[in-house]
């Protein structure tokens, strides 16, 4: 899936905006978004970057949430304790993707509001993520209730269903730090814009199928969860842009390994053998490829922990003991020695010189 999407998806969002055209134009300018979004369907083949779509999505959804009846509490509190955050936090503390998706299925069945749900079906080496959509013709994509935070729901209409499936695919990959290669996309019915739908997933969509689903190899179910509370906050605050940093087109092997290591250093770091297995290559091949990129597995692990430790030091007032625990060290002295090896400074000296 490329880092751009059809402009018609953004235009669908714009139909939600409860403001006059001139005010909407001013809001687009304030967000540095292209005014082509206000044009008619003659530009349906145009595309918008994922970052721009994310800015528009966050801006409009928050505006709608703040104006929904009954949202008298602080809007940020509503988002912080939303049904989506509760589901993602349950997934975050799963051991691996398979368990995380089972938890998501349970949350959807309990917190949905339109008879919608999600289920995981295994068939040999193939896994199907099946989506049950409400298909209520009176429930338009532009309905503000679709953006309430009290219930879990999929977006309605063919465009909404495609977006829901595409974003869920990205969420799955984000949790494990690895792009999930899809084997197939199936839709119960066929809508307009089939060409664009295929571009969204990077492979043809099979219409008139028995289920709404995407499928992938079951080996991904065993990939461990690599995110933590801080990275979840970042993902939700920048949605959906953070999801697209894990891409099939990228990157160097070192970047792919960094993604697989992830952000939760309280969990044991994956071994070289585990990383090689997830990348579908032998350990000697992995060593060789990293040498060609001028790095090593140990260097990448040190860089990941160094960058995370620096992030905590410069953005929080955590104590050395708290930092040591977050970074997965047995005690503060071991963490201090490692940090000085990485940066040439102790944590206290680094904080004093960079955060003063």
TORPATOR-516204 format. One record per residue: x, y, z of N, C-alpha, C in turn; residue number from 1. Coordinates in steps of 0.02 Angstrom, whole numbers, plus 50000, padded with zeros to 5 digits. Atoms other than C-alpha are relative to their C-alpha. Layout:
# TORPATOR-516204
(pt (X,Y,Z),(X,Y,Z),(X,Y,Z),NUM),
...
//
This chain:
# TORPATOR-516204
(pt (50042,49941,50000),(50000,50000,50000),(50044,50061,50000),1),
(pt (49956,49943,50005),(50084,50161,49944),(49984,50052,50053),2),
(pt (50011,49948,49950),(50103,50314,50056),(49957,50056,49974),3),
(pt (50051,49953,50022),(49962,50402,49965),(49937,49959,49988),4),
(pt (50064,50033,50010),(49778,50362,49946),(49957,50042,49954),5),
(pt (50043,49962,50045),(49641,50413,49823),(49969,50060,50035),6),
(pt (50025,49939,49971),(49582,50590,49852),(49926,49994,50018),7),
(pt (50071,50006,49986),(49401,50533,49852),(49987,49979,50072),8),
(pt (50009,50018,49930),(49428,50459,50026),(50001,50062,50044),9),
(pt (49998,49937,49963),(49476,50630,50092),(49937,50041,49987),10),
(pt (50061,49963,50016),(49327,50707,50002),(49941,49971,50039),11),
(pt (50053,50030,49959),(49215,50583,50094),(50003,50028,50071),12),
(pt (49994,49970,49933),(49284,50650,50258),(49975,50072,50001),13),
(pt (50020,49929,50002),(49254,50830,50204),(49925,50008,50002),14),
(pt (50073,49995,49999),(49069,50794,50184),(49973,50000,50072),15),
(pt (50019,49999,49929),(49066,50776,50374),(50003,50069,50030),16),
(pt (49985,49936,49969),(49123,50953,50406),(49938,50043,50007),17),
(pt (50060,49959,49990),(48981,51056,50484),(50015,50074,49993),18),
(pt (49982,49930,50010),(49047,51220,50413),(49986,50020,49928),19),
(pt (50013,49974,50067),(49016,51331,50263),(50062,49990,49956),20),
(pt (49943,50011,50045),(49127,51309,50107),(50058,50048,50011),21),
(pt (49946,49951,49991),(49224,51470,50138),(50039,49986,50064),22),
(pt (49966,50016,49937),(49260,51421,50318),(50041,49937,49992),23),
(pt (49963,50062,50012),(49312,51248,50260),(50064,50014,49961),24),
(pt (49940,49981,50039),(49431,51326,50134),(50053,50030,50046),25),
(pt (49953,49969,49953),(49509,51429,50274),(50032,49947,50045),26),
(pt (49973,50052,49957),(49529,51273,50382),(50051,49958,49962),27),
(pt (49951,50037,50040),(49616,51180,50241),(50065,50039,49994),28),
(pt (49939,49958,50005),(49736,51326,50220),(50038,49998,50066),29),
(pt (49966,50000,49935),(49772,51327,50407),(50036,49934,50013),30),
(pt (49968,50066,49993),(49816,51141,50397),(50051,49987,49945),31),
(pt (49955,50007,50058),(49921,51170,50239),(49980,49941,49957),32),
(pt (50026,50054,50042),(49809,51049,50144),(49980,50027,49932),33),
(pt (50015,49976,50067),(49779,51060,49956),(49926,50016,49991),34),
(pt (50069,49980,50012),(49621,51153,49904),(49966,49957,49947),35),
(pt (50029,50045,50049),(49597,51023,49767),(49949,49953,50033),36),
(pt (50047,50043,49964),(49504,50926,49902),(49929,50026,49996),37),
(pt (50067,49971,50003),(49358,51046,49881),(49969,49993,49931),38),
(pt (50026,50005,50067),(49340,51010,49696),(49956,49938,49992),39),
(pt (50049,50053,50009),(49214,50890,49621),(50034,49935,49979),40),
(pt (49974,50066,50015),(49233,50709,49566),(50043,49997,49937),41),
(pt (49957,50000,50058),(49326,50761,49410),(50073,49987,50018),42),
(pt (49931,50013,49978),(49484,50742,49515),(50004,49934,50039),43),
(pt (50004,50062,49960),(49437,50569,49581),(50063,49957,49993),44),
(pt (49940,50039,50009),(49598,50495,49510),(50060,50030,50036),45),
(pt (49945,49969,49964),(49705,50617,49608),(50012,49964,50066),46),
(pt (49983,50034,49938),(49793,50558,49765),(50023,50052,50051),47),
(pt (49979,49957,49945),(49832,50634,49935),(50049,49961,50043),48),
(pt (49951,50036,49958),(49979,50593,50047),(49967,49976,50064),49),
(pt (50026,50027,49937),(49948,50489,50202),(50005,50051,50056),50),
(pt (49993,49949,49948),(50015,50630,50311),(49945,50051,49995),51),
(pt (50053,49951,50009),(49891,50753,50236),(49932,49971,50020),52),
(pt (50062,50032,49981),(49749,50629,50255),(49994,49994,50076),53),
(pt (50000,50006,49927),(49799,50601,50436),(49983,50066,50034),54),
(pt (50015,49934,49972),(49796,50788,50473),(49926,50016,49994),55),
(pt (50071,49987,50012),(49623,50803,50396),(49957,49956,50045),56),
(pt (50038,50048,49960),(49560,50647,50485),(49997,50022,50073),57),
(pt (49997,49980,49929),(49618,50703,50658),(49961,50064,50011),58),
(pt (50032,49935,49991),(49555,50881,50634),(49924,49993,49998),59),
(pt (50073,50005,50007),(49380,50834,50575),(49969,49955,50053),60),
(pt (50028,50047,49951),(49354,50686,50691),(49996,50033,50069),61),
(pt (50002,49967,49934),(49401,50788,50845),(49946,50054,50002),62),
(pt (50052,49948,50003),(49287,50929,50789),(49931,49969,50007),63),
(pt (50065,50034,49996),(49143,50807,50767),(49989,49972,50070),64),
(pt (50006,50028,49932),(49177,50720,50933),(49982,50054,50050),65),
(pt (50012,49946,49952),(49179,50886,51025),(49929,50027,49996),66),
(pt (50067,49973,50010),(49009,50931,50953),(49944,49949,50010),67),
(pt (50052,50052,49992),(48919,50765,50982),(49959,50012,50063),68),
(pt (50042,49993,49941),(48770,50772,51102),(50025,49954,50056),69),
(pt (49979,50041,49943),(48817,50713,51276),(50074,50004,50014),70),
(pt (49928,49994,49989),(49002,50754,51257),(50015,50063,50041),71),
(pt (49990,49942,49958),(48999,50878,51400),(50065,49996,50038),72),
(pt (49935,50007,49966),(49157,50807,51478),(50055,50027,49956),73),
(pt (49943,49976,50039),(49328,50864,51425),(50013,49954,49941),74),
(pt (49993,50040,50061),(49355,50808,51245),(50060,49954,50003),75),
(pt (49940,50042,49997),(49530,50744,51281),(49988,49940,50046),76),
(pt (50016,50057,49957),(49464,50637,51424),(49958,49948,49964),77),
(pt (50042,50046,50038),(49333,50563,51308),(50043,49957,49955),78),
(pt (49957,50039,50045),(49467,50513,51184),(50046,49953,50039),79),
(pt (49954,50041,49962),(49584,50448,51319),(49967,49937,50027),80),
(pt (50035,50058,49972),(49450,50329,51385),(49949,49972,49950),81),
(pt (50045,50024,50053),(49370,50284,51219),(50000,49924,49996),82),
(pt (50003,50072,50012),(49316,50110,51169),(50060,49976,49960),83),
(pt (49943,50020,50042),(49455,50109,51040),(50064,49995,50042),84),
(pt (49940,50003,49959),(49590,50149,51167),(49999,49938,50045),85),
(pt (50005,50060,49957),(49526,50012,51283),(50017,49937,49961),86),
(pt (49985,50059,50041),(49532,49886,51142),(50074,49996,49983),87),
(pt (49929,50000,50018),(49706,49939,51087),(50044,49984,50060),88),
(pt (49960,50016,49941),(49771,49931,51265),(49997,49925,50017),89),
(pt (50005,50072,49989),(49705,49754,51283),(50044,49963,49950),90),
(pt (49957,50031,50051),(49793,49709,51120),(50073,50010,50017),91),
(pt (49931,49982,49985),(49951,49796,51179),(50033,49951,50049),92),
(pt (49972,50043,49948),(49973,49678,51326),(49992,49925,49983),93),
(pt (50001,50070,50023),(49948,49519,51224),(50072,49977,49988),94),
(pt (49933,50027,50012),(50097,49403,51197),(50019,50006,49927),95),
(pt (49985,50000,50072),(50084,49397,51008),(49938,50023,49962),96),
(pt (50054,49972,50041),(49975,49454,50863),(49938,49957,50004),97),
(pt (50058,50044,49997),(49862,49301,50870),(49957,50014,50060),98),
(pt (50037,49986,49938),(49814,49335,51050),(49970,50070,49997),99),
(pt (50025,49931,50005),(49796,49522,51014),(49937,50003,49957),100),
(pt (50058,50000,50044),(49673,49489,50872),(49940,49964,50032),101),
(pt (50054,50033,49964),(49572,49369,50979),(49969,50049,50050),102),
(pt (50026,49950,49953),(49557,49507,51109),(49959,50053,49964),103),
(pt (50036,49950,50039),(49504,49631,50976),(49931,49974,49980),104),
(pt (50064,50030,50018),(49367,49511,50920),(49951,50002,50058),105),
(pt (50043,49999,49940),(49299,49499,51098),(49976,50071,50013),106),
(pt (50020,49930,49988),(49300,49689,51119),(49948,50023,49950),107),
(pt (50048,49978,50051),(49209,49715,50955),(49931,49971,50014),108),
(pt (50065,50031,49988),(49071,49593,51001),(49965,50032,50060),109),
(pt (50030,49972,49939),(49045,49679,51169),(49986,50075,49993),110),
(pt (50005,49927,50002),(49065,49862,51121),(49974,50028,49935),111),
(pt (50026,49975,50064),(48992,49873,50946),(49928,50024,50010),112),
(pt (50067,49972,49993),(48827,49963,50915),(49955,49987,49941),113),
(pt (50040,50011,50060),(48765,49906,50744),(50000,49927,49977),114),
(pt (49997,50070,50020),(48782,49716,50748),(50063,49984,49961),115),
(pt (49938,50011,50036),(48957,49732,50677),(50050,49962,50044),116),
(pt (49949,50035,49961),(49103,49625,50728),(50060,49983,49955),117),
(pt (49937,50019,50033),(49272,49554,50681),(50018,49932,50027),118),
(pt (49981,50066,49976),(49334,49376,50689),(50062,49975,49962),119),
(pt (49939,50029,50028),(49494,49279,50658),(49985,49927,49984),120),
(pt (50013,50069,50022),(49479,49117,50559),(50064,49971,49971),121),
(pt (49940,50034,50025),(49625,48997,50532),(49980,49941,49956),122),
(pt (50012,50055,50047),(49626,48878,50384),(50067,49976,49975),123),
(pt (49933,50024,50017),(49789,48781,50377),(50051,50055,50012),124),
(pt (49949,49948,49994),(49930,48905,50345),(49973,50069,49984),125),
(pt (50030,49936,50018),(49809,49044,50298),(49954,50025,50056),126),
(pt (50042,49968,49950),(49726,49165,50419),(49956,50051,49966),127),
(pt (50048,49952,50027),(49570,49264,50376),(49977,50048,50055),128),
(pt (50031,49950,49957),(49525,49426,50463),(49933,50018,49967),129),
(pt (50067,49989,50029),(49337,49431,50431),(49965,50058,50035),130),
(pt (50035,49941,49976),(49235,49588,50450),(49925,49991,49989),131),
(pt (50072,50002,50006),(49049,49591,50484),(49976,50072,50001),132),
(pt (50023,49931,50007),(48979,49756,50421),(49924,50003,50007),133),
(pt (50072,49994,49987),(48805,49821,50466),(49961,50004,49935),134),
(pt (50034,49991,50065),(48759,49868,50286),(49931,50030,50009),135),
(pt (50062,49962,49991),(48624,49989,50342),(50000,50055,49948),136),
(pt (49999,49949,50053),(48580,50092,50186),(49986,50070,50025),137),
(pt (50016,49934,49973),(48518,50234,50297),(50058,50029,50040),138),
(pt (49942,49977,49960),(48685,50246,50389),(50054,50022,49952),139),
(pt (49953,49973,50049),(48789,50359,50279),(50069,50009,50030),140),
(pt (49931,49988,49977),(48977,50381,50289),(50005,50067,50036),141),
(pt (49996,49933,49972),(48944,50563,50333),(49964,50006,50067),142),
(pt (50035,49996,49936),(48846,50519,50491),(50048,50011,50057),143),
(pt (49954,49987,49945),(48930,50595,50644),(50005,49944,50050),144),
(pt (49997,50054,49950),(48884,50443,50750),(50056,49950,49985),145),
(pt (49946,50046,50018),(49017,50346,50655),(50065,50018,50035),146),
(pt (49938,49976,49969),(49147,50448,50749),(49993,50010,50075),147),
(pt (50005,50001,49928),(49080,50430,50925),(50053,49953,50028),148),
(pt (49947,50041,49970),(49209,50357,51044),(49971,49949,50049),149),
(pt (50029,50044,49950),(49084,50260,51151),(49991,49929,49975),150),
(pt (50010,50067,50028),(49064,50113,51032),(50052,49987,49947),151),
(pt (49956,50020,50055),(49168,50016,50908),(49957,49990,49938),152),
(pt (50036,50012,50061),(49109,50023,50729),(50045,50006,49940),153),
(pt (49967,49992,50065),(49167,50003,50551),(49965,50056,49963),154),
(pt (50031,49948,50040),(49138,50145,50430),(49954,49968,49948),155),
(pt (50049,50030,50046),(48985,50114,50318),(50015,50016,49928),156),
(pt (49991,49989,50071),(48972,50107,50130),(50063,49965,49975),157),
(pt (49942,50035,50027),(49097,50026,50012),(50065,50036,50016),158),
(pt (49939,49962,49985),(49224,50166,50035),(50019,49991,50073),159),
(pt (49986,50008,49929),(49207,50154,50224),(50024,49931,50018),160),
(pt (49979,50069,49986),(49223,49965,50224),(50072,49988,49977),161),
(pt (49932,50008,50025),(49379,49970,50116),(50050,50036,50046),162),
(pt (49956,49963,49955),(49456,50104,50228),(50008,49963,50066),163),
(pt (49997,50036,49936),(49413,50004,50385),(50047,49940,49994),164),
(pt (49957,50059,50010),(49496,49846,50316),(50073,50020,49990),165),
(pt (49932,49979,50013),(49648,49940,50253),(50035,50025,50063),166),
(pt (49970,49975,49939),(49677,50030,50418),(50011,49944,50050),167),
(pt (49990,50056,49953),(49652,49869,50517),(50061,49959,49980),168),
(pt (49940,50034,50023),(49783,49784,50410),(50062,50037,50024),169),
(pt (49943,49960,49977),(49901,49927,50452),(50009,49997,50075),170),
(pt (49996,50005,49927),(49859,49919,50637),(50033,49934,50020),171),
(pt (49969,50066,49985),(49904,49733,50639),(50075,50003,49990),172),
(pt (49929,49994,50013),(50073,49770,50561),(50036,50044,50049),173),
(pt (49970,49954,49952),(50105,49914,50679),(50013,49965,50066),174),
(pt (49992,50034,49935),(50080,49805,50833),(50061,49954,50001),175),
(pt (49944,50047,50002),(50215,49682,50776),(50062,50029,49967),176),
(pt (49941,49969,50030),(50332,49805,50690),(50020,49971,49934),177),
(pt (49984,50032,50064),(50320,49715,50524),(49942,50007,49952),178),
(pt (50053,49998,50050),(50223,49743,50364),(49976,49929,49988),179),
(pt (50030,50066,50011),(50103,49597,50340),(49982,49992,49926),180),
(pt (50015,50013,50071),(50104,49530,50162),(49932,49966,49994),181),
(pt (50066,50029,50008),(49924,49499,50114),(49999,49949,49944),182),
(pt (50009,50050,50052),(49874,49346,50015),(49938,50012,49958),183),
(pt (50061,49987,50037),(49702,49406,49965),(49955,50050,50035),184),
(pt (50051,49954,49974),(49563,49535,49986),(49933,49977,49970),185),
(pt (50065,50022,50024),(49381,49481,49974),(49946,50048,50024),186),
(pt (50056,49958,49983),(49223,49586,49971),(49935,49966,49978),187),
(pt (50063,50032,50015),(49043,49526,49976),(49967,50030,49937),188),
(pt (50033,49967,50056),(48985,49653,49848),(50050,50044,49964),189),
(pt (49956,49958,50039),(49060,49764,49716),(49974,50071,50000),190),
(pt (50019,49930,50002),(49059,49953,49728),(50036,50035,49944),191),
(pt (49966,49961,50052),(49119,50092,49616),(50072,50011,50020),192),
(pt (49930,49984,49986),(49303,50131,49600),(50042,49940,50015),193),
(pt (49962,50061,49986),(49370,49953,49598),(50075,50009,49989),194),
(pt (49929,49988,50014),(49535,50014,49524),(50034,50031,50061),195),
(pt (49971,49969,49941),(49566,50126,49673),(50004,49952,50059),196),
(pt (49999,50047,49945),(49521,49989,49795),(50060,49953,49994),197),
(pt (49941,50043,50009),(49655,49876,49720),(50063,50037,50017),198),
(pt (49941,49961,49985),(49781,50017,49735),(50009,50008,50075),199),
(pt (49996,49991,49928),(49740,50037,49919),(50037,49941,50032),200),
(pt (49970,50060,49970),(49793,49858,49959),(50063,49976,49964),201),
(pt (49942,50023,50038),(49925,49834,49825),(49990,49933,49966),202),
(pt (50015,50062,50036),(49839,49680,49753),(49925,50001,49983),203),
(pt (50069,49997,50022),(49674,49645,49664),(49951,49981,50055),204),
(pt (50054,50016,49953),(49513,49642,49764),(49951,49953,49966),205),
(pt (50049,50048,50026),(49399,49491,49738),(49930,50020,50024),206),
(pt (50068,49980,49982),(49219,49552,49734),(49952,49941,49994),207),
(pt (50052,50053,50000),(49058,49450,49754),(50025,49937,50033),208),
(pt (49973,50057,49963),(49148,49338,49878),(49952,49980,50056),209),
(pt (50043,50024,49947),(49076,49243,50026),(50006,50042,50064),210),
(pt (49988,49961,49940),(49150,49359,50157),(50035,50065,49983),211),
(pt (49957,49941,50003),(49226,49530,50184),(50061,49982,50042),212),
(pt (49941,50024,49962),(49403,49481,50233),(50064,50016,49963),213),
(pt (49934,50004,50031),(49588,49495,50204),(50036,49940,50031),214),
(pt (49967,50060,49977),(49704,49347,50223),(50076,50007,49996),215),
(pt (49927,49999,49999),(49888,49318,50264),(50024,49934,50029),216),
(pt (49972,50063,49975),(50006,49177,50314),(49998,50000,50076),217),
(pt (50010,50004,49928),(49979,49115,50491),(50064,50013,50041),218),
(pt (49938,49989,49962),(50163,49137,50538),(50000,50068,50034),219),
(pt (50002,49933,49969),(50125,49321,50574),(49965,49999,50067),220),
(pt (50035,50004,49936),(50012,49267,50717),(50047,49990,50058),221),
(pt (49951,50015,49947),(50166,49212,50815),(50048,50058,50012),222),
(pt (49956,49942,49989),(50254,49381,50798),(49980,50034,50065),223),
(pt (50017,49968,49936),(50266,49463,50971),(49980,50073,49991),224),
(pt (50019,49929,49998),(50188,49631,51011),(50062,50040,50021),225),
(pt (49938,49962,49987),(50328,49762,51009),(49986,50072,50019),226),
(pt (50016,49931,49982),(50236,49923,51055),(49988,50007,50074),227),
(pt (50014,49987,49929),(50208,50006,51224),(49951,50058,50006),228),
(pt (50050,49948,49988),(50095,50137,51304),(50020,50065,49965),229),
(pt (49979,49938,50031),(50200,50282,51239),(49991,49998,49925),230),
(pt (50008,50003,50072),(50202,50222,51060),(49926,49995,49981),231),
(pt (50072,49999,50012),(50014,50189,51072),(49973,50071,50001),232),
(pt (50021,49930,49998),(49989,50370,51124),(50019,50036,49936),233),
(pt (49977,49967,50062),(50092,50427,50975),(49958,49977,49941),234),
(pt (50040,50026,50056),(49996,50314,50856),(49931,50031,49998),235),
(pt (50067,49972,49998),(49827,50377,50915),(49999,50075,49987),236),
(pt (49997,49928,50009),(49881,50559,50916),(50013,50020,49928),237),
(pt (49982,49984,50069),(49945,50552,50737),(49964,49957,49949),238),
(pt (50035,50048,50043),(49825,50422,50665),(49977,50034,49935),239),
(pt (49970,50066,50009),(49843,50356,50534),(50073,50002,49979),240),
(pt (49933,49992,50029),(50015,50424,50487),(50051,49951,50028),241),
(pt (49951,50044,49968),(50113,50319,50613),(49997,49929,49971),242),
(pt (50009,50068,50026),(50041,50160,50537),(50037,49989,49934),243),
(pt (49971,50007,50066),(50121,50196,50369),(50076,50003,50001),244),
(pt (49927,50002,49995),(50299,50203,50435),(50027,49930,49988),245),
(pt (49981,50069,50013),(50303,50014,50418),(49972,49983,49931),246),
(pt (50020,50001,50070),(50299,49994,50231),(50033,49943,49962),247),
(pt (49969,50053,50039),(50329,49855,50104),(50054,50025,49953),248),
(pt (49952,49974,50049),(50428,49971,49990),(50068,50014,50030),249),
(pt (49940,49979,49969),(50556,50025,50116),(50049,49944,50004),250),
(pt (49957,49961,49959),(50686,50026,50184),(50062,49959,50000),251),
(pt (49941,50042,49990),(50854,49962,50230),(49981,49943,50047),252),
(pt (50011,50057,49955),(50865,49797,50322),(50005,50024,50073),253),
(pt (49993,49974,49932),(50922,49894,50476),(49935,50032,50025),254),
(pt (50063,49968,49980),(50759,49994,50478),(49948,49947,50014),255),
(pt (50049,50054,49988),(50656,49835,50463),(50014,49966,50067),256),
(pt (49984,50031,49936),(50750,49761,50611),(49981,50046,50058),257),
(pt (50021,49953,49948),(50722,49919,50713),(49925,49995,50013),258),
(pt (50072,50007,49993),(50536,49902,50679),(49981,49936,50037),259),
(pt (50014,50063,49967),(50540,49720,50735),(50019,50001,50073),260),
(pt (49980,49993,49929),(50631,49765,50896),(49946,50040,50037),261),
(pt (50056,49963,49973),(50495,49894,50928),(50018,50048,50055),262),
(pt (49994,49947,49949),(50471,50008,51079),(49995,49976,50072),263),
(pt (50010,50024,49932),(50438,49898,51229),(50061,49960,50023),264),
(pt (49937,50031,49980),(50607,49861,51307),(49996,49963,50066),265),
(pt (50009,50042,49940),(50534,49782,51463),(49992,49927,49980),266),
(pt (50003,50069,50026),(50505,49629,51355),(50071,49979,49979),267),
(pt (49934,50022,50025),(50657,49522,51311),(50009,50019,49926),268),
(pt (49987,49983,50070),(50737,49584,51150),(50005,49937,49959),269),
(pt (49995,50060,50043),(50723,49463,51004),(50072,49982,49986),270),
(pt (49932,50023,50016),(50877,49359,50967),(50012,50008,49925),271),
(pt (49983,49997,50071),(50969,49363,50801),(49963,49946,49962),272),
(pt (50034,50056,50033),(50893,49194,50759),(49926,50015,49991),273),
(pt (50071,49983,50006),(50717,49256,50795),(49988,50053,49947),274),
(pt (50007,49948,50052),(50742,49410,50687),(50008,49970,49931),275),
(pt (49989,50032,50065),(50811,49305,50545),(49939,49960,49979),276),
(pt (50059,50040,50015),(50661,49190,50556),(49942,50044,49977),277),
(pt (50055,49955,50019),(50537,49335,50548),(50012,50032,49932),278),
(pt (49984,49970,50065),(50629,49406,50397),(50007,49948,49945),279),
(pt (49996,50055,50048),(50629,49236,50311),(50068,49996,49967),280),
(pt (49932,50010,50027),(50817,49225,50292),(50041,49963,50052),281),
(pt (49956,50036,49954),(50958,49125,50369),(50041,50050,50041),282),
(pt (49958,49956,49958),(51067,49195,50508),(50062,50024,49964),283),
(pt (49942,49974,50038),(51224,49202,50398),(49981,50052,49948),284),
(pt (50022,49950,50050),(51126,49295,50263),(49985,50066,50034),285),
(pt (50014,49939,49962),(51065,49419,50393),(50064,50036,50019),286),
(pt (49935,49970,49983),(51243,49447,50455),(50030,50034,49939),287),
(pt (49969,49973,50061),(51304,49473,50277),(49965,50064,49976),288),
(pt (50038,49942,50023),(51165,49593,50229),(50012,50061,50045),289),
(pt (49987,49944,49954),(51196,49698,50385),(50070,50027,49990),290),
(pt (49932,49976,50014),(51383,49705,50349),(50001,50043,49938),291),
(pt (50003,49960,50062),(51343,49769,50175),(49970,50069,50013),292),
(pt (50029,49935,49982),(51241,49908,50257),(50043,50037,50050),293),
(pt (49954,49967,49954),(51387,49948,50372),(49979,50000,50072),294),
(pt (50022,50004,49931),(51307,49893,50533),(49998,49927,50023),295),
(pt (50006,50068,49973),(51275,49741,50644),(49938,49997,50043),296),
(pt (50060,50008,49958),(51133,49669,50746),(50010,50032,50068),297),
(pt (49987,49970,49934),(51216,49723,50909),(49997,50076,49996),298),
(pt (50004,49927,50008),(51237,49901,50844),(49928,50024,49996),299),
(pt (50070,49980,50007),(51054,49909,50796),(49964,49996,50067),300),
(pt (50031,50006,49934),(50999,49846,50967),(50022,50058,50046),301),
(pt (49975,49944,49959),(51110,49975,51053),(49970,50066,49979),302),
(pt (50029,49938,50025),(51045,50114,50941),(49927,50007,50021),303),
(pt (50071,49999,49980),(50864,50067,50978),(49993,50018,50073),304),
(pt (50005,49985,49929),(50891,50068,51165),(50026,50069,50017),305),
(pt (49974,49933,49990),(50997,50225,51158),(49948,50053,49983),306),
(pt (50048,49950,50022),(50866,50321,51060),(49939,50002,50046),307),
(pt (50057,50001,49954),(50726,50263,51175),(50018,50032,50066),308),
(pt (49979,49972,49936),(50825,50308,51331),(50006,50076,49995),309),
(pt (49994,49928,50009),(50866,50481,51262),(49931,50032,49996),310),
(pt (50068,49974,50003),(50682,50506,51221),(49968,50007,50068),311),
(pt (50028,49996,49933),(50631,50466,51399),(50035,50054,50041),312),
(pt (49963,49950,49961),(50769,50575,51472),(49979,50071,49983),313),
(pt (50013,49932,50022),(50724,50727,51370),(49926,50019,50003),314),
(pt (50072,49984,50001),(50534,50714,51382),(49964,49983,50065),315),
(pt (50032,50019,49938),(50503,50657,51560),(50047,50014,50058),316),
(pt (49959,49991,49940),(50565,50671,51739),(50008,49933,50036),317),
(pt (49992,50066,49970),(50584,50484,51767),(50066,49995,50037),318),
(pt (49938,50012,49962),(50712,50430,51897),(50042,49948,49964),319),
(pt (49956,50050,50029),(50860,50321,51854),(49972,49930,50009),320),
(pt (50028,50067,49988),(50775,50171,51933),(49941,49987,49952),321),
(pt (50057,50008,50045),(50617,50201,51830),(50023,49991,49928),322),
(pt (49972,50006,50067),(50719,50224,51671),(50030,49931,49990),323),
(pt (49968,50066,50005),(50817,50065,51705),(49947,49946,49988),324),
(pt (50053,50050,50008),(50655,49966,51722),(49969,50005,49931),325),
(pt (50030,49991,50066),(50580,50041,51564),(50045,49973,49944),326),
(pt (49953,50021,50052),(50738,49999,51466),(50020,49927,50007),327),
(pt (49988,50071,49994),(50741,49820,51528),(50064,49980,50034),328),
(pt (49938,50016,49964),(50897,49830,51638),(49984,49976,50070),329),
(pt (50012,50030,49935),(50911,49733,51800),(50010,50050,50057),330),
(pt (49988,49950,49948),(50976,49883,51899),(50026,50064,49969),331),
(pt (49981,49934,50025),(51022,50066,51883),(50073,50004,49978),332),
(pt (49929,49995,50017),(51210,50041,51881),(50014,49969,49932),333),
(pt (49990,50031,50066),(51201,49924,51731),(49975,50046,49945),334),
(pt (50026,49952,50049),(51092,50050,51639),(50048,50060,49992),335),
(pt (49954,49943,50003),(51213,50192,51683),(50061,49983,49957),336),
(pt (49941,50019,50039),(51361,50096,51612),(49983,49995,49926),337),
(pt (50020,50007,50070),(51267,50054,51453),(49989,50068,49968),338),
(pt (50015,49934,50028),(51207,50233,51428),(50064,50040,49988),339),
(pt (49937,49965,50009),(51382,50303,51453),(50039,49971,49940),340),
(pt (49968,50031,50058),(51447,50178,51325),(49969,50025,49935),341),
(pt (50034,49977,50060),(51316,50236,51200),(50013,50074,49984),342),
(pt (49999,49927,50011),(51332,50425,51225),(50062,50035,50025),343),
(pt (49943,49967,49969),(51491,50459,51323),(49983,50039,50062),344),
(pt (50023,49963,49941),(51387,50535,51464),(49957,49954,50043),345),
(pt (50048,50035,49957),(51294,50469,51615),(49931,50029,49987),346),
(pt (50067,49973,50011),(51104,50489,51610),(49991,50069,50033),347),
(pt (50008,49935,49967),(51113,50632,51737),(50037,50055,49962),348),
(pt (49962,49949,50037),(51249,50723,51639),(49966,50016,49934),349),
(pt (50034,49989,50064),(51154,50699,51476),(49939,50045,50010),350),
(pt (50060,49960,49987),(50994,50769,51551),(50019,50072,50018),351),
(pt (49978,49933,49980),(51088,50916,51627),(50023,50041,49940),352),
(pt (49972,49963,50056),(51174,50962,51464),(49951,50010,49942),353),
(pt (50047,49996,50056),(51027,50934,51346),(49930,50024,50019),354),
(pt (50068,49981,49979),(50875,50979,51450),(50001,50058,50049),355),
(pt (49995,49946,49951),(50937,51124,51553),(49966,50064,49978),356),
//
